[in-house]
Amino acid sequence: MTTLDQTAFKQLEAEKRLQNPVFKAATGETGRFGFRGEIAIKFAPQFADEARPPELTADQVIAVAQEGKSGIDFMAAYLLSFESLKPLAEAMGPTLTPDGKYFLFCDNIDLSTRYQVPYNDATFYVLPISEATVYNEMLDLLYLERIDLKRLDTAGKVNKIADSAMKFSGTFPTMSYEEGLSRMGPVRNPNEGRPV
């Protein structure tokens, strides 16, 4: 059975970037390991041995990597701000490759827009988030029927989304990271409206 150490997740695990997993296991597909959770982008300063949550994360991550490959084949994630694309790409380093499929749903880009943003060796599909969750957004984008996935366990759902995402051939207007910074909207306060 495929283990995390046989895949590109090994580097992220060693750096303690794979946080709050709801799924972190072999998917049942030969040689494939899957992850659902958060990826730590920027760590908070630590004093003594206290454990602090990361200052910045990519949330609602769905990702898969193949045994023996240096990169992550597929990843979808939520970012509160488009600006976090650069630190995310830099934190993930060589685990992002030219042939991987990477989808980022950003809270502060116009709901009517979709872009492809090349950064370092990878290209990101950058989309607005309107369905509230990355999971639902990916089902809509890939025309996957919720009823078909309902019967599957978590590993099966990850496989189904990853298989469809890796065949995704849609193209959007290309935009540089710098252009994206000039077009993005204000960053919403995620704690706004929460009871104290």
N, C-alpha and C positions, 0 to 999 in steps of 0.2 A: 504494500500500500504506500502511496506517495506521502511523504512527510514534508513539513514546511521547510526543513533544512535542505531539501533537494530542489527548491525553487527560488525565484528571485525575492520571495518574501523573507528569506533568511536575513538579508541585509537590514530590512525594515524592522524585523523582530529584534535583531541584535542592538539596534539603535533605540529600541522601545517605542517605535512609532505606531505599532499596531495596538490600538487602544479600544477598550470596551467592546470586545467581540461578541456578536450574537451568533456568529458562525466562524469557525477557524478550523478547517478540517479538509481531508481529501473529499472530493465531490462524488466519487464513484465512477467518474469518467477517467479512463486510463491516463495516468500521469498528471492529472490536474488537481491542484490545490486551490481552495476558495477561501475568501475572507469577506465578512460583512461586519462593519463596525466603524471606527473612526481612525483617521491617520493623523498623528501629531505632526504639525508643521513647525511650530516654534514652542520650545519648552520654557517654562517659567524658571527663574533662578531658584536654586534649591539651597536651603540652609541646613547644615548638619545632615540628618538622615530623613528629614520630612519629605513626604511625597506630595507634590503639588500637581494639579491638573495642568495640561499644556495651555499656553496662552492663545494658541491658534491651532485649529484643527480643520480637516476636511471631514465632513459628517456624512452619514448615511452611505458609506462606501460599500460598493459591491465590486469585487475584483477576483480575477483568477490568474494563476501562473502555471506554466507547464514545467514538469520535471526536466532538469537539465538545460533549461533556457535561461539566459541572463536577464531577460526582461519580463515585465508583467504584460500578459496578452490583452487584457481588458480591465478597464476600471471606469466606474461611474461614481460621482461624488457630488455633494452639495457644498457650495462655498457661500458664505454670507456676503462676501464682496469679490468681484472680479479681480481686484488687486492681489488677492491671495494666490492667483495662478502662478506667479513667478516664485514666491517662496515655497509653494507646494512642489513645483517642478524641481527646484534646487534641492529641497529636502529628499525627494525621491531619487534624484541623481540618475545613475545608469539603469535603474529598474524601469525607466521609461524609454522606449525604443521607437525607431521610425515606423516599424510595422505594427505597433500596438494600437488598440482602439481605446481612446480616452474621452470620456464625456463629463463635462463639468456644468452643473446647473447652478447659476449664479442669481442671487437674490436682487442684485442691483443693476441688471441690464434690462433694456426695454422688452416688454412682453411680445412685441411683434418681430423681434430680431433673433437671428441665429448666425453664428460665425464659426470659422475654422481659424484657430490661432496657433501658428507654429511657434514653438519655444524650445531652444536647444535642439535636441534630436527628435523631439516628439511633436505631434500635432494634436491639439485639443479641439473637440467639438464643444463650443460654448453656447449654452442655451439658457433661456429664462426658466424659472421654476413657477409653474402655475397650478400644478396638480398636488402641491404640498409635500409630496415625497419623491425621492429619486426613483424608487421602485415603480411607482405609478407612472412617472414621466417616461421611464425606459419602456414600460409596456406600451404606452401610447406611441412613442417614437418608432418602436419596432413592430407595431401592429400585432402585438401578442394578446390573445384573449385571456382575461383574468380567470375565466371558468376553467380553461385548460391547465392553468398553473395551480389552481386551488387544490387539486388532488395530489400535487407533488410535495415532497418534504423540502426543507430549506436547501439541501444540496441540489435537488432536482430543479428548484427554481433558479438557483445561481447558474447551473449548467444551461438551462433553457435561455436565460437572458444573455449569458456570455456567448453561446453559439450564435444567436441571432445578431448580437452586437458586432461580432467579429466578421459577419457577412455584410454589415451595413455599408452601403456604397453611396449614400446621399452626400451631396456636396453643398456647402454654404459659402457665402462670400468670405474671402480670406481677409483677416485683419491682424495687424501687429499688436503685440502686447501694449505698446505705447499708445496706439490709436484707441484701444479698448479702455485705457485709463482716462482718456479724454472724453469718451462717450458714456462711461458708466454713471449711474445715478448715485444719490446719497446712500450711505450704509444705514440700514435700519437697526435700531437698538433691539436685539432679540429679547431683552428683559422688559421691554415696554408693555405696560398693561398687566403685568403679573402681580398677583397679590404679594404684599411685603411680608 
